[in-house]
Amino acid sequence: MSTAEFQRWEGRYAPERYLFGTAPNAFLAAQRARLPKAGLALSIADGEGRNGVWLAQQGLDVVSADFSPTAQAKARALAASRGVTITTELIDLANWEWPAEAFDVIVSIFAQPLERKRLFAGIRRALKPGGLLLLEGYPPKQLQYGTGGPGEIERLYTRAHLEAAFGDFSQVQIDEYDAEVSEGEGHGGMSALIDIVAVK
């Protein structure tokens, strides 16, 4: 990650308010019944912790991974306020060494780096056999809305990308749709979304 990108996000996370709010992502919350009763979950690009903390509230042991120390401090504070504990891990997805078959659940909500193939390969490596993948991202259509997400088309996901990366998983479900998103100041308005729910 470039220094400029790092500083930009540190600046966005610096205010006391939570940029994307403190409620979990709507897609993630809708998958509650699919979650195991216990196990180790990884929340990628977890930022200020809204998704990782929610996973911990469901009884999972959570690794909340992000590159921003400012965001992670807020994630730990959010966890404490909710009476749960998370493990924060400071990582840059561009060079992180993904552990092999380490996680029962991997959650990726709007983690859209330029190294998309590396991210998907890392998820495949780190998820245990039988593990659950929950991923939501923006497809190219989101550029028309401009209500959140990256501006570079190289960072956006298509059905073909997800099928190529995870199509051999079992119970694969990919959905593309438009929905009104309200997640703090960071994501708001009508948005184009793409989700995948899959079991390795």
N, C-alpha and C positions, 0 to 999 in steps of 0.2 A: 504494500500500500504506500502511496506517495505521502510525503510530509504534508502537502497541501490538503489532501483528502482527510488525513488524520486530524489536522487542525480544524478543518471545516466541521467535522462531526463533534469534536471536543467543544467547539463553540456552540453548536446546536444543543448539546446536552448540558451546557453550563448553567442555564437558568434553573431555579429551584423547581419550577413546574416540570411535569413529565411530558416530554415532547409528543409521545404517542399515547398518552393516558396511562392509567394503571389497570384497566380491564383487559382481559385476554382478547386476542384476535378472535373474531366471530367464527371463522372457519374452525380454528382450533377448539374453541369451546363447544362447538357442535359435534365434535368427535369424542366427547367425554366417555360415552359408553364403550368405545373401542379400546380405551386405555387399559393396560393390565393393572391389577390391584396393587402391585409392587414392582420394583425394578429400577434400573438406572436409565434416566432420560438425558439426552443432550438437546439443548435449545441453542441453535446456531444463530449468530448475530442477534443475540437476545437483548442488546441495548440496555435499557433501564429496568428490564426484568419482568415486564408485565406477563409474558408468556411462561417464563421459567418459574416464577412464583406461583402462578396458577397451577402448573404441573405439580409443584411441591404440595400444594393444597389438596391435590387428588391422591396423595400418598406416595408419590414417586420420589426417589433420590435424584436430584437434578444438578447437572453441570450446565451453568449459564455461561456461554462463551461469547465474547465480544472483544473488539480491539480497543475500546474506549475505557480507560480507567475511571473517567468521570461518570460514565453511564453505569459502570459496574458498582461504584460506590452507592449510587441511587438504587440499584437493584438489591443490594444487600440491605439497604434501609427499608425498601418496600417489603422484603421478606420478613424482616424483624417486625414491621408494623402488622403483618398478617399472621405472625406467630409460627412461621416456618423457617427452615434453613435451606439455603442453596449453596452450592460450591461455584464460585466464579473463577473462570479461567480466561486469562488475557491472551487472545490469539489473533493472528492475522491469517485469514483463510488462504492467502496467497502462498504461504510457506509452512502451514501447520502440518505436522506429521500425524495423520489420523491413526488412532489405535485400531487394531484388528478385532472385529467382533466384540466390541466393548459395551454396546448400548442396546437395551431392550426397546427403547423408543428414541427416534430422532425427529425433531421438529425443526422445520426451516420455514420461517415466515418472513417473506420479503428479503431474504438474503440473496442478493443478485450481483455477485462479483463478476468482473470481466472474465475470470478464470472459471467459467461455468462448468466445463468438462471436468476440471480438477475437483470442483465442489461435488459434483455428482459421483465421481469415482471415490472420493473420500467418504461420502455417505454410504455407498455400497460396502466399502471396506469396514467401516466402523459399526454397522448394524449387525446384530447377532442374527443367525438363522432363526426365523420365526418372529423377528423383530418388526415393529411397526414404524412406517415412515408416514409423516404428515407434513406436506409441503404446500405452501401457497406462494404464488408470485404474480408478477404482472406480465401479460403477453404484449406483443407489439401494439395491439389496439389501444393500450393505455396511453400511448403517445398522443392520441387524439383528445383524450380527456385532460391530461396534464394535472391530475389531482394527487399525484404522489409517485414515488418511484424514480428510478434512474432515467435520464434522457437519452442514453446511448442504447440503440437497438441491440447491440451485442450482449447487453446484460439481461435482456428480456427473454422469457421462456415461451416456447411453442409446444403444442401437443407432440410434435415430432421429436423435440428435444427430450421430453419426459419419457416417451415410449422407447427411444433409443437407449436411455440410461437405465430405466426401471421396468421395461415391458416384460422382462422374464421373471419378475417377482410374481407372487401369487396374490389373488384378490385385488388386482390393480383397478382403480377407479380414477379416471381423469375427468374433471369437469371444467368447462369454460363458460363464463357468464359475466354479465354486468350487474353491479350491485352498488347501492349507496353505502359508502364507507365513512365511519365516524370514529376515528382513533386519535384523540387529542388534536393538537394543531398540525401534526405531521402528515396525517392522512385524512382527507375530508372530501366528500363529494362523490358523484357517480364515477365508478371505476371499472375497468376491465380486469378480470381476475382469472387465474388458472390454478386449479388445485389437483393434487394427487394424494390418494390414500392407497397404501400398498403394504403388503407383508412380504418380507424377504424369505 
